[in-house]
C-alpha cells in the first residue's frame, strides 16, 4: 500500500488512513503473487471541506426566543470564528468577540452596547473564520437590527 507514493504498510491486507488534517491523495495497491507476478491498482481520494457558513442579515433581540442574537452558523467541527466585529453607521465598534465556535448564542451579539439596547438600524459586520485545515476566510456585510 502506498499513499502519494509513500509506503504505508508491508505486508498488510487492509489499509486505514488517518490524518490530523484533511488530505487528498492517490492510494496505490501493488499485489505480488508467489511467482513474482504483480498487479497495480490506484484510486484518487479527493477530500472536500464543507466551507458552508451562514451569516444572517437581520435579527430582532426582543427576547421572544426567535432570532434574538446575531450568530454565525455552520458545522461546529469544521471551523472556528477567529473574530466577529460589529460597527455602527459612523464606524464605531459596538461589539467584538474572538475565538468562538459557531451556533453558540452565548457568544453572539444581543444588540447592546455598554449594557444599553441600541436603536434599530443598519450595522456592518466583519467575521473571520478559520477552517479545520487552517484556511481563513473573511466575511463582511450589512446587518439589520430590528425591534
VEXMARMI-534152 format. One line per 2 residues: number of its first residue (from 1); their letters; for each residue x, y, z of C-alpha. Coordinates in steps of 0.05 Angstrom, whole numbers, plus 5000, padded with zeros to 4 digits. Layout:
N
NUM = A = X:Y:Z ~ ...
//
This chain:
147
1 = XX = 5000:5000:5000 ~ 5024:5070:4982
3 = XX = 4994:5138:4995 ~ 5021:5192:4948
5 = XX = 5079:5145:4933 ~ 5097:5134:5006
7 = XX = 5094:5062:5032 ~ 5042:5054:5087
9 = XX = 5049:4982:5108 ~ 5083:4920:5080
11 = XX = 5055:4869:5081 ~ 4983:4881:5102
13 = XX = 4915:4860:5077 ~ 4879:4925:5095
15 = XX = 4898:4998:5098 ~ 4867:5051:5143
17 = XX = 4890:5122:5133 ~ 4881:5172:5189
19 = XX = 4905:5244:5183 ~ 4908:5303:5230
21 = XX = 4881:5346:5174 ~ 4842:5331:5111
23 = XX = 4887:5309:5055 ~ 4872:5286:4984
25 = XX = 4917:5236:4951 ~ 4929:5175:4909
27 = XX = 4923:5107:4942 ~ 4960:5052:4906
29 = XX = 4959:4977:4919 ~ 5012:4932:4890
31 = XX = 4998:4857:4896 ~ 5051:4805:4883
33 = XX = 5038:4730:4879 ~ 5085:4674:4898
35 = XX = 5111:4672:4825 ~ 5132:4744:4828
37 = XX = 5076:4768:4783 ~ 5046:4833:4805
39 = XX = 4988:4880:4790 ~ 4976:4952:4809
41 = XX = 4911:4988:4823 ~ 4902:5061:4843
43 = XX = 4846:5105:4868 ~ 4847:5180:4876
45 = XX = 4815:5204:4940 ~ 4793:5276:4940
47 = XX = 4776:5308:5006 ~ 4728:5366:5002
49 = XX = 4719:5411:5062 ~ 4650:5438:5073
51 = XX = 4660:5513:5075 ~ 4587:5530:5089
53 = XX = 4579:5590:5134 ~ 4512:5624:5144
55 = XX = 4511:5695:5169 ~ 4442:5725:5176
57 = XX = 4429:5796:5153 ~ 4377:5814:5206
59 = XX = 4359:5797:5277 ~ 4309:5821:5330
61 = XX = 4334:5819:5402 ~ 4265:5826:5432
63 = XX = 4271:5764:5477 ~ 4216:5725:5441
65 = XX = 4263:5665:5434 ~ 4267:5673:5358
67 = XX = 4328:5704:5325 ~ 4347:5744:5388
69 = XX = 4422:5741:5378 ~ 4467:5754:5318
71 = XX = 4506:5690:5306 ~ 4550:5658:5254
73 = XX = 4522:5589:5236 ~ 4555:5527:5208
75 = XX = 4583:5458:5224 ~ 4619:5466:5291
77 = XX = 4671:5413:5276 ~ 4694:5447:5211
79 = XX = 4711:5518:5232 ~ 4722:5567:5288
81 = XX = 4706:5640:5289 ~ 4770:5679:5297
83 = XX = 4732:5744:5308 ~ 4666:5779:5300
85 = XX = 4666:5855:5297 ~ 4604:5899:5290
87 = XX = 4605:5973:5274 ~ 4551:6026:5274
89 = XX = 4540:6072:5214 ~ 4592:6121:5239
91 = XX = 4645:6067:5242 ~ 4646:6059:5318
93 = XX = 4657:5988:5341 ~ 4597:5965:5383
95 = XX = 4615:5892:5391 ~ 4675:5846:5386
97 = XX = 4687:5773:5404 ~ 4744:5726:5388
99 = XX = 4760:5652:5385 ~ 4690:5623:5390
101 = XX = 4651:5566:5359 ~ 4593:5577:5312
103 = XX = 4520:5569:5333 ~ 4531:5588:5406
105 = XX = 4482:5643:5428 ~ 4523:5656:5490
107 = XX = 4577:5688:5446 ~ 4533:5725:5396
109 = XX = 4513:5798:5395 ~ 4449:5815:5432
111 = XX = 4442:5885:5402 ~ 4471:5921:5462
113 = XX = 4530:5968:5470 ~ 4557:5981:5540
115 = XX = 4495:5949:5570 ~ 4446:5993:5532
117 = XX = 4400:5968:5477 ~ 4417:6002:5411
119 = XX = 4364:6033:5366 ~ 4342:5993:5305
121 = XX = 4384:6006:5245 ~ 4437:5981:5197
123 = XX = 4504:5957:5224 ~ 4565:5929:5189
125 = XX = 4599:5864:5209 ~ 4667:5834:5197
127 = XX = 4676:5760:5210 ~ 4738:5717:5202
129 = XX = 4732:5642:5205 ~ 4787:5590:5208
131 = XX = 4772:5522:5178 ~ 4798:5456:5204
133 = XX = 4852:5455:5150 ~ 4878:5523:5174
135 = XX = 4850:5564:5117 ~ 4818:5630:5138
137 = XX = 4763:5670:5103 ~ 4736:5739:5116
139 = XX = 4662:5756:5110 ~ 4636:5827:5111
141 = XX = 4565:5852:5104 ~ 4507:5892:5129
143 = XX = 4463:5873:5188 ~ 4394:5899:5205
145 = XX = 4379:5906:5279 ~ 4303:5906:5286
147 = X = 4256:5913:5345
//
